[in-house]
Amino acid sequence: MSTDRIISLKAGNITVGVRLILPVFLIVFFSGCPSFIKGVVPNESGFDGAVSVVKEDTESGCGVVTVKVPYVDIRGEKKEGLARLVVSKKSIASGKPIPAFCHVHYEKKISGARHWAKRGWAVFTAVYTDEKGGYPIDAAVANGYNEARAIIQWARRLPFIDRSRLHIDGGSQGGYMALAMSADCFPVTATTADCPVVNWSYNLQYFEVNKPVSKFPATMDDSPLPILCSVTGLAEVCYKSFPNDLRADTWYFLSPISYVNRIANPVLVTCATGDMLVPMEQMTRQPLPALDPKRFPEGYQRAFDSLTPCEKARKTFEECIPEDQRETIWVPLQENSFELTLDMFKDDKNKPKKRPKEIEKPWSKDRQWSLLYQNEGPPTPCASHISHEWSMTPSAYVAHFQQATPAPSILNAAKLEWLMRRYIHELTDMPMLAEGKPANRLNSARVEQQDVVQSLLDYAMMGPEHEARLLALYAQCSLKPLGESITTQHLQQRLAEIKANP
């Protein structure tokens, strides 16, 4: 059965495991050279999807490299995005393989990336411009998805990356993307997903039904639900790619609830009871704090079942995860927390000087899924993803999985079948585009095959139990494009053949 616990807000101890070091290309480093990052990231060539370096720089002890990342979009057309790597001089100097921290969908500022880089990670993020700049952000369900997976595939091809250590992180649409990439990519060490959209049929209908009461498209100053009103336009952005009929199965197949069985790595999901943008009703059927109707305009709605037009999608995230694989952890408001106002949202300087002290996010040591629920009371009209001030960090969680050997269970039958489908370029249950064709979720054949075979080798090299599990799962898999049986030697030979061909 699942475990619920209510805890006090104190940081716990960190269990440190044994780290597996994979063979990598050593990097020549001269400590006195200010351009230590120069030439570290190779310009790829000779295949569709090859990444090219745009800019190399250094900042506060870290190397910052911007690249162009080609990918295939949802309609099968070749496209290009920008990505950034931030890595510390110390990590490069060590000559050791560097674990990858991929912040997906939204762009992570260099200052935020440095936080993780100085903790031993190579940090990857998309980079965006405005429309005139040629690299605008797209909806997470649309080309944002395809671009994110292309960036992760590039990160895994870099010769100095420890491919057995991949952490995926994101919030809001990025939280959705963190779950989506955890289902798509392999091997994933751990995931942190904050306030993720797990049910698009519900979340977009929630936007639609509340348009009149939020006075959309009013400005924040003119709306009674200002933050909600400001993001409601996301629905129209999604409809540029997918049908605006939220009853369609497309919205189920786009949602993590439809592929949670392919997420086999540890995951820390953080949600708040006061979230006005991604309501927690899609996460759980446990009783949530009731809102005060006097504070809201008449007609405001957030009930889950009535606002989920797609019948297949009428299940909460908790209902999709076996009870023995999840632990829900309820945390009360921190000391010195306060309700957030619109003025505080606009300018952090308007917040009280006395604020909560930063604490570690609690998480389960023995369950795959840690569902962390911030119990801040009912939603408030000016709330965003939170209604009150919090200060919590996942540093201990991230550090633990940076060191611990990944469990053999990060590969399961559903994930292996998905990898095999990626290898043969034939995915199932694809969402249908607005024009009635299935969306493309694959890169070029060379990129997909190299990434799949390399990922299986990376997993097998984690230890004898991992290798034995891979061989057993492959023997039971309905798809065997690599032959009736496989060995690590066979995978190594196949990888060399793929790399030798454009």
Order of alpha helices (4+ residues) and beta strands (2+ residues): beta-beta-beta-beta-alpha-beta-alpha-beta-alpha-beta-alpha-beta-alpha-alpha-alpha-alpha-alpha-beta-beta-alpha-beta-beta-beta-alpha-alpha-alpha-alpha-alpha
